[in-house]
Amino acid sequence: MTFLEHLEELRFTIARCIGAFALGVIILVFFLPSLTDLLRLPFEWAQGGSEADMLEGLFSRKPMGVFTVMLQVLFLGGLACSLPFILFAVAQFIAPALTDKEKKVLVPGLAAGFLLFLLGVAFSFFIILPAALKVAITFNKMLGLELLWGASDYYSLVVWLCVLMGALFEFPVILVLLIHLGIISSKSLRTQRKIVFIGLLILSAIITPTGDPITLIIMTVPLYGLYELAILVGDRWKVAKEDSEEEEEDILD
């Protein structure tokens, strides 16, 4: 392909990605009331499942604040829904430049990345958010403080934390691919365990809603577990690659 043909293909890929995202947003518009009810579940669980508390707890401080909530929910929800199609379009664009061995890695890598993204979103929604909100409620009650829940702040917290955790759960795939490409090694990852663990603690302390030790541990442990999983998968991948190269050499001999 010529340079102009590559640009044309890139434009077509970008258009497909934008189209998939727009379609995801349009679909979510029709389910927006149900979607906002779904996003309230962590708040309800933290309140002890009381529907009355949940309805009375959220309020809007700004007349136009509801539009901010809607835009955030639709934008990030549409991105999450269209992510598989965007990844597929990107894979189709870069596939011609890859070798056969790299193509074999591409599809499993994209599938693993998408599944880990969903796992991170689910982990944040079902575990981190309810635990963090429960801790916030408990400490405020302990000090005799009335906790007012702004709808815009709450929905922003839910949406952005879920997306952020989904993105953080992607890093094992990146590490495994770097190991496969020979940029880093499993041995070097092992030597950096302490640094990585401390780094994850700091990162978790920054992004946790409350910063309490309980939520900090809940967030750090799975991320470090994924780091160890990346080392394990990288080792097995390396062994399989060496075995394959030995078989090829035997065939050539």
Buried (B, 14 or more C-beta within 10 A) or exposed (E): EEEEEEEEBEEEBEEBBEBBBEBBBEBBEEEBEEBBEBBBBBBBBBBEEEEEBBEEBBEEEEEEBBEBBBEBBBBBBBBBBBBBBBBBBBBEBEEEEEEEEBBEBBEEBBEBBBEBBBBBBBBBBEBBBBBBBBBBBEEEEEEEEEEEBBBBBBBBBBBBBBBBBBEBBBBBBEBBBBBBEEEBBBEEBEEEEEEBBEBBBEBBBEBBBBEBEEBBEBBBEBBBEBBBBBBEBBBEBBEEBEEEEEEEEEEEE
